[in-house]
Amino acid sequence: MTSIHQPSRRDFLRQAAAAGGGAVTVPRLLAGGTLSAAGLAAGCESATSRPGQSSSPDLATLTTPTDPTDDAWAAVRAHFILEPGTAYMNNASLGMPPGIVAEAVADGYRAISTEPLHGKHDLQDRITQTVMPALAQRFGAEISEISLTRNATEALHLQTLSLDLSPGDEVLITTQEHPAGHRPWMVRAARHGVTVREVFIPSPLVSVEDVISRFEAEITTRTRAIAFCHVTRGGHRYPVRELCTFARERGLISLVDGAQAVGQFPVDLHELGCDAYSASMHKWMFGPVGTGFLYVRADARDRFAPAFEPGSASTGTEYAPPGTADFPVRAALATSLAFVDRLGLANVDARCRYLSNYLKDRLSELDGCTLLSGPEDLSAPGSTIFQLDGLDAMASVPLLEELAQTHIDEHQRDGHDAIRISTHVYNTRAEIDRLVDGLEAARSL
């Protein structure tokens, strides 16, 4: 399989700077002299979560929203401390934790700095007694099935390298895997003689049946496992339960990349029936940066051998790398999990879908806009990808930051020159309107 290099935004900015002889700038006065970046940003202050404040309201002030509208979620927005005037719509890359989570991390470091010994033990106790049970309950698993990691990438490496495979055994992955899900399999192929084959999945997805049939067509007598995303980085939502049932009926191991799923909608790991599941808590789950987990189903543990000396299942370290962990960061997961529980993931799902549907309606008004996100049953609620004639996706990222004070991302993959917008509960219709105006302005430059 050939790995194709995709230029990063840093590459783009570096090349643009070199071409221009210096810093990248975007004209503030657009064609016709009628619209400026300042004009597009009008109303930013009123749409900002918490201008001028540095700490978040207490969790006790958070009430469960009763409907998906902006007014119902205004109190939730008050918990986020985003820079005034900025709209953040790149949650699929890195999420934005509420202020109380940032404060929980700071409190942990303060505790471990003030009294290292007792601070460390207190944080470890919080992880064992609060974080681990909350994670297990939130994701429908047993505590002993979860190992804490820094992110989904680390968990994907751990689940891939731990899976018991012999030379000549075959694993099926898809053409839509994130590099973090693809690279570990290349390691297994190079080091252990495992055969890794890609199942082509079209973007957008055609149907549940189409996904299943494509896997079925590639199964051979040497196939031992299938690995795929729950939600792709483009927001396509795979039929996980059906794929896991398909694998189990054939004696195959199922391994799932859940980085883009957890936090957008409810996930019950036992109900899904997967054998392993990797997740990041710092995308959609409001967790502090550097938090995630690996789930290995109890009945499948005989198929996985920890890559390191096994830790304790009760403390979430069985499959994780050994050594001192970032205790203040992991302990702060208790706060983010409590925050999510107060909101209710079903409510988060509805809110994210409400915003993305509004975005899709606004995009439909733009000439030359092609929506690439699938129908609701085959797409995640918060991620939207689309192509816009006359606008390069890579160039749109710095342009939208300049013109609309909005952070977005590109999706130049799967044959698309697409833009990815990942809206979360704290975004608003006004911010989406500003984004759409910015898109129109950007392609007129």
C-alpha positions in Angstrom: 0.0 0.0 0.0 1.3 3.5 -0.8 1.1 6.3 1.7 0.4 9.6 0.1 1.7 12.7 1.9 -0.9 15.3 2.5 0.6 18.8 3.1 -0.2 20.2 6.5 -1.5 23.7 7.2 2.0 24.5 8.5 3.3 23.6 5.1 0.8 25.8 3.4 1.6 28.8 5.6 5.3 28.3 5.2 5.0 28.1 1.4 2.7 31.1 1.3 5.1 33.1 3.5 8.0 32.1 1.2 6.1 33.2 -1.9 5.2 36.5 -0.4 8.6 37.2 1.2 7.3 37.3 4.7 4.3 36.9 7.0 1.1 35.7 5.5 -1.5 38.4 5.3 -5.1 38.6 3.9 -6.5 41.8 2.4 -9.0 43.3 4.8 -11.0 45.1 2.1 -12.6 42.7 -0.3 -13.8 43.2 -3.9 -16.0 46.1 -4.4 -15.0 47.7 -1.1 -18.2 46.6 0.6 -17.2 43.9 3.0 -14.2 43.7 5.3 -13.0 41.2 7.9 -14.0 43.6 10.6 -17.5 43.7 9.1 -17.7 39.9 9.0 -16.6 39.8 12.6 -19.3 42.3 13.7 -21.3 40.8 16.6 -18.4 38.6 17.6 -18.3 40.1 21.1 -22.0 39.4 21.6 -21.7 35.8 20.4 -18.7 35.1 22.6 -19.1 32.8 25.5 -17.6 34.7 28.3 -15.8 38.0 27.3 -13.3 39.3 29.9 -13.7 36.4 32.3 -10.9 34.0 33.3 -12.7 31.4 35.4 -15.8 29.3 34.7 -19.1 29.1 36.6 -19.3 26.3 39.1 -20.6 22.9 37.9 -23.6 23.3 40.3 -24.8 26.1 38.1 -25.1 23.8 35.0 -28.6 22.7 34.2 -29.6 20.2 31.6 -30.8 22.0 28.4 -34.4 21.2 27.5 -34.1 21.6 23.8 -31.4 22.1 21.1 -31.9 25.8 20.4 -29.3 28.5 21.1 -31.3 30.0 23.9 -31.5 26.7 25.8 -27.7 26.3 25.6 -26.7 29.8 26.5 -25.9 28.8 30.0 -23.7 26.0 28.8 -21.7 28.5 26.7 -21.0 30.5 29.8 -18.8 27.6 31.0 -16.3 28.1 28.1 -13.5 30.6 28.2 -12.6 30.9 24.5 -10.9 34.2 23.5 -13.5 36.9 22.9 -14.5 37.3 19.3 -13.4 33.8 18.2 -15.6 31.0 17.0 -14.2 27.5 17.3 -15.4 24.9 14.8 -12.5 22.4 14.7 -13.5 20.1 17.5 -12.7 17.0 15.4 -9.1 18.0 15.6 -8.9 19.2 19.2 -11.8 19.9 21.4 -12.2 22.8 23.8 -12.7 21.9 27.5 -14.8 24.1 29.7 -13.1 26.4 32.2 -13.8 24.1 35.1 -11.8 21.4 33.5 -8.9 23.7 33.0 -9.2 24.7 36.6 -9.3 21.1 37.7 -6.0 20.4 35.9 -4.4 23.5 37.5 -5.7 22.5 40.9 -4.1 19.0 40.4 -0.7 20.5 39.6 -1.0 22.9 42.5 -1.7 20.0 44.8 1.2 17.9 43.6 3.5 21.0 43.8 2.4 22.0 47.3 2.7 18.6 48.8 4.1 16.1 46.3 3.6 12.9 48.2 0.1 13.4 49.4 -0.9 15.3 46.3 0.2 12.4 44.1 -1.7 9.9 46.3 -4.8 12.0 46.4 -4.8 12.3 42.6 -4.2 8.5 42.2 -7.1 7.9 44.5 -9.3 10.2 42.4 -8.4 8.4 39.3 -9.1 5.0 40.8 -12.2 5.8 42.8 -13.9 8.4 40.6 -12.5 8.5 37.0 -12.4 4.8 36.3 -15.9 4.0 37.6 -17.3 7.0 35.7 -15.6 6.0 32.5 -16.9 2.5 32.8 -20.4 3.7 33.5 -20.4 6.3 30.8 -19.3 3.8 28.1 -21.0 0.6 29.2 -18.0 -1.3 30.2 -16.3 -2.9 33.2 -13.6 -1.0 35.0 -11.2 -3.9 34.3 -11.8 -3.6 30.6 -10.4 0.0 30.4 -6.8 1.2 30.3 -6.1 5.0 30.4 -4.0 6.4 27.6 -2.8 9.8 26.4 -5.1 9.7 23.3 -6.7 7.4 20.8 -3.4 7.3 18.8 -1.6 5.6 21.7 -4.6 3.3 22.3 -4.7 2.3 18.6 -1.0 1.4 18.7 -1.5 -0.6 21.9 -4.5 -2.5 20.6 -2.7 -3.2 17.2 0.6 -4.3 18.7 -1.0 -6.3 21.4 -3.2 -8.4 19.1 -2.0 -12.0 18.9 -1.2 -12.6 15.2 1.2 -14.9 13.4 3.1 -14.3 10.1 0.7 -14.7 7.2 -2.3 -13.8 9.2 -4.5 -11.1 7.5 -6.1 -8.0 8.8 -8.6 -5.9 6.9 -8.7 -2.1 7.4 -10.4 0.5 5.3 -9.3 3.2 3.0 -10.7 5.8 5.3 -8.6 5.1 8.4 -6.8 8.0 10.1 -3.0 7.7 9.9 -3.0 6.8 13.6 -5.1 3.8 12.8 -3.1 3.0 9.6 0.5 3.3 10.8 0.5 0.6 13.6 -0.7 -2.0 11.0 2.2 -1.0 8.8 4.5 -1.8 11.8 2.9 -5.2 12.2 3.3 -5.9 8.5 7.0 -4.9 8.5 8.0 -6.5 11.7 5.8 -9.6 12.1 4.8 -10.5 8.5 1.1 -9.7 9.0 -0.8 -9.1 5.8 -2.8 -5.9 5.9 -5.3 -5.2 3.1 -7.5 -2.1 2.6 -11.2 -2.4 1.9 -12.3 0.5 -0.3 -15.2 2.4 1.3 -16.6 5.3 -0.8 -17.1 8.8 0.6 -19.9 9.5 1.5 -21.0 6.1 2.6 -23.7 4.4 0.4 -25.5 2.3 3.0 -25.0 0.0 5.9 -25.4 -3.0 3.6 -22.8 -1.6 1.2 -20.2 -1.3 4.0 -20.9 -4.9 5.2 -20.8 -6.3 1.6 -17.5 -4.6 0.9 -15.9 -6.3 3.9 -17.5 -9.6 3.1 -16.1 -9.6 -0.4 -12.5 -9.3 1.0 -12.6 -12.0 3.7 -10.3 -14.9 3.1 -9.4 -18.0 5.1 -6.4 -16.1 6.4 -8.4 -13.1 7.8 -8.1 -12.8 11.6 -9.4 -9.3 12.3 -11.1 -6.2 10.9 -10.3 -2.7 12.0 -12.3 0.5 11.2 -13.4 3.8 12.5 -16.6 4.4 14.4 -16.7 7.9 12.9 -14.1 8.9 10.2 -12.3 12.2 10.4 -14.7 13.3 7.7 -17.7 12.5 9.9 -18.9 9.3 8.2 -20.5 7.1 10.8 -19.9 3.4 10.3 -22.4 0.7 11.2 -20.2 -0.6 14.2 -22.7 -2.9 15.8 -23.4 -4.6 12.5 -19.7 -4.9 11.6 -18.9 -6.3 15.0 -21.7 -8.9 14.7 -20.4 -9.7 11.2 -16.9 -10.3 12.6 -18.0 -12.3 15.6 -20.1 -14.7 13.4 -16.9 -15.4 11.5 -14.6 -15.8 14.4 -12.8 -12.5 13.7 -11.6 -9.9 16.1 -13.1 -6.4 15.7 -11.1 -3.3 16.5 -12.6 0.2 16.5 -11.2 3.7 16.3 -13.6 5.7 18.4 -11.7 9.0 18.5 -14.4 10.9 16.6 -17.4 9.2 18.2 -17.2 9.5 22.0 -18.8 12.7 23.1 -20.9 13.3 20.0 -23.5 10.7 20.9 -24.0 7.9 23.5 -21.6 5.0 23.1 -22.2 1.6 24.9 -19.2 -0.6 24.3 -20.9 -3.9 25.5 -23.9 -3.1 23.2 -21.6 -2.5 20.2 -20.0 -5.9 20.7 -16.5 -4.8 19.6 -13.4 -6.6 21.0 -11.3 -3.4 21.3 -12.1 0.3 21.2 -9.7 3.3 21.2 -10.8 6.8 22.2 -9.7 10.3 22.8 -11.3 12.3 25.6 -10.0 15.7 24.4 -12.0 16.0 21.2 -15.8 15.9 21.8 -15.8 14.8 25.5 -14.5 18.1 26.9 -11.5 16.3 28.5 -8.1 17.9 29.1 -5.5 17.5 26.4 -3.7 14.2 26.6 -6.5 11.9 27.8 -7.9 8.8 26.2 -8.5 5.1 26.8 -8.2 1.6 25.4 -11.1 -0.8 25.9 -10.5 -4.5 25.6 -13.5 -6.7 26.0 -13.2 -9.2 28.9 -14.0 -12.2 26.7 -11.4 -11.2 24.2 -8.5 -10.6 26.5 -6.9 -14.0 25.6 -6.4 -12.6 22.1 -4.4 -9.6 23.4 -1.0 -9.6 25.1 0.0 -6.3 26.6 3.0 -4.8 24.8 4.5 -3.9 28.2 4.6 -5.6 31.5 0.9 -5.7 32.5 -0.2 -3.1 35.0 -3.3 -3.2 37.3 -6.7 -3.5 35.7 -8.3 -1.7 38.7 -6.2 1.4 38.1 -6.6 1.5 34.3 -2.9 0.6 33.6 -3.1 -3.0 32.3 -2.3 -2.2 28.7 -0.9 1.3 29.1 2.9 2.1 29.0 4.4 1.9 32.5 5.8 4.7 34.6 4.6 7.9 36.2 1.5 9.3 34.5 0.2 12.8 34.2 -1.9 12.4 37.3 -3.4 16.0 37.4 -4.6 15.7 33.8 -6.1 12.2 34.3 -7.7 13.2 37.6 -9.4 16.2 35.8 -11.3 13.7 33.7 -13.6 13.4 36.7 -14.7 17.0 36.1 -15.2 16.6 32.3 -17.2 13.4 32.8 -19.4 15.1 35.4 -19.9 18.0 33.0 -21.0 15.6 30.2 -23.3 13.7 32.6 -25.0 17.0 33.6 -25.6 17.8 29.9 -26.6 14.2 28.9 -25.1 12.8 25.7 -28.5 12.3 24.1 -28.9 16.1 24.5 -25.5 16.7 23.1 -26.3 14.6 20.1 -29.5 16.6 19.4 -27.7 19.9 19.9 -24.9 18.9 17.5 -27.3 17.7 14.9 -29.4 20.9 15.2 -26.3 23.0 14.5 -25.0 20.9 11.6 -28.4 20.8 10.0 -28.6 24.6 10.2 -25.1 24.7 8.7 -26.1 22.4 5.8 -29.2 24.5 5.1 -27.0 27.6 4.9 -24.4 25.9 2.7 -27.2 24.9 0.3 -27.7 28.6 -0.4 -24.1 28.9 -1.8 -23.6 28.4 -5.5 -21.2 25.6 -6.3 -21.3 24.0 -2.9 -21.3 20.2 -2.8 -22.2 18.6 0.5 -20.2 15.4 1.1 -21.7 14.4 4.5 -24.1 11.5 4.3 -27.6 11.1 5.7 -28.2 11.2 9.5 -27.9 7.5 10.0 -24.5 7.4 8.2 -23.0 10.7 9.5 -21.9 12.0 12.9 -24.1 14.8 14.3 -21.3 17.4 14.7 -19.0 17.0 11.6 -19.9 18.5 8.2 -17.7 18.2 5.0 -18.3 20.0 1.8 -16.5 21.4 -1.3 -16.9 24.9 -2.5 -16.1 25.8 -6.1 -13.4 28.4 -6.3 -12.0 27.9 -2.8 -9.0 25.6 -2.0 -9.7 23.8 1.2 -6.2 24.2 2.5 -6.2 27.9 1.8 -9.6 28.3 3.5 -8.2 27.5 7.0 -6.1 30.7 7.4 -8.6 32.7 5.3 -11.6 31.9 7.6 -9.5 32.7 10.7 -8.7 36.1 9.2 -12.0 37.0 7.6 -14.5 35.5 10.1 -12.4 34.9 13.2 -13.4 31.2 13.0 -11.2 28.1 13.3 -12.1 25.3 10.8 -10.2 22.5 9.1 -9.6 21.1 5.7 -10.4 17.6 4.4 -8.2 17.0 1.4 -8.5 13.2 1.3 -10.7 10.5 0.0 -10.6 12.2 -3.4 -12.0 15.5 -1.9 -10.8 19.0 -1.8 -13.2 19.6 1.1 -13.6 21.8 4.1 -14.5 20.2 7.5 -16.6 22.1 10.0 -17.1 20.4 13.4 -19.6 22.3 15.5 -20.1 21.5 19.2 -22.7 22.5 21.7 -21.2 25.9 22.4 -21.4 27.1 18.8 -24.4 29.2 17.6 -26.4 29.9 14.5 -24.9 33.4 14.5 -21.4 32.0 14.3 -22.5 29.7 11.5 -24.0 32.7 9.6 -20.6 34.5 10.1 -18.8 31.4 8.8 -21.0 31.2 5.7 -20.4 34.9 5.0 -16.7 34.3 5.4 -16.8 31.4 2.9 -18.4 33.6 0.3 -15.9 36.4 1.0 -12.9 34.0 0.9 -13.6 32.7 -2.6 -14.1 36.2 -4.0 -10.5 37.1 -3.1 
